[in-house]
């Protein structure tokens, strides 16, 4: 089984499009309005921003967590939680052995909380 789509609430599609285009570094892959749907492609998984969807908590992998948080802060994005170490992968069950997983949380343009995840070599 493969995850194909995740839906997130978006009240204002134009505002959400601008926010997620900047965050993801890519333009939407589709827009259908009405009924109020905006899609982004996340390496084969669709992120659906939908006026009728409930808020959900999604986690996005970012290449440089601290830099991403600082860029978002500079653009006025609310930082809910600063980057912090959440797990050291010692056995490979949840991620690459010898890596540390860091997370931060932000509010998107629509008031949803989004988790940002970064991995680096343990002890870096």
N, C-alpha and C positions, 0 to 999 in steps of 0.2 A: 504494500500500500504506500502511496506517495501523497504528501500534502500538496494540494493544487491551488488553494485560495484561502486567504485570510481577509475578513471584512473588518473595517474600522469605521466608526461614525464620522461623517463630515457634513457639517451644517452648510458651509459655504465652499462650493467646489473650486471657485477661483482662488480663494485664500489657501485652501488645502493643496491645490495644485502647485502653487508657488512654494509653499512650505516643503512639501515632500520632494519636489523637483530639486530644491536646494539641498535637502538632507540626503537624498539618494544619488544625486549627481546625474539624474536622467529625467527626460520628459515623460509624461504619461504615455502609456501605450494605447489607451482608448478612453473615450468619453461618450457617455450616452445620457443626454439631458434634454427632455425628460427621459427617464424617471429620476435622474440625479446620481449617476454612477461614474466613477473615475477609477481607472486601472493603472497600475505600475507593474512592470515585470521585475521580479526579484529572482533572477537566475532560474526562471521556469516556474516560480510560484507567483501567482497573481496577488497583489495587494489591492483590494477593492475598497475604495473610499465611497461610502454610501450614505445618502441623507437619512435613510430609514434604518440603518444598522445601529445596534447598541455599541457603546464604548467597550473596547477590549484592550487588554494589555499585550502589546506585541514587543518583541525583542529583536533588535537589528544588530548584526555584526558590523563593526566599523574597523577600518584598518588602524587607526590611531585614536584611541578613546579620549585621551586628554586634549589632543588637538581638536577633535570634533566638538567636545564640550566647550572649549574656549571659543571656537568659531560660532557655535550656536549662541553662547552667552553674548558675544559681540553683536550678533544680529537681533538681540532682544528676546531670545527664547528663554522661558523660565526654566531654571535648573532646579529640579525637585530634590535630587540627591547627587552629590559630588561623586566622582569615581572612587570606588573602594574595591579592595580585593574581596572576592566572595568565595573562591575555591581554588585550591592547588590540585592539579590533576596528577595523581601519583600512580593510578592503576589503569588509566585509559578508558574507564567506564563511561565518563561524561565528556571527555575531550582528550586532546593529545597529551600523552605522558610527558611530564617535565614542563608543562605550561601552567601559568596562572591565569585565571579568568577574573576580569575586572568588570564592574557594571556601574552605570550612572543612569539616572532617570530624568526625563525632561517632560514638559507639557508641549504638545503640538499646537498648531494654530487653531484647532477645534476643541481644545481643552482635554484631550485624551493624554494619558500618561504613556510614554514610550520608553522602553528600556534600551540602552545602548550597551553593547557587549564588546570588550576588547580582550584579546589573548596575547600574552607575551611569555617568553621563556621564564621559568621559575626563578625568582630572586632578582629579576631585572628592574 
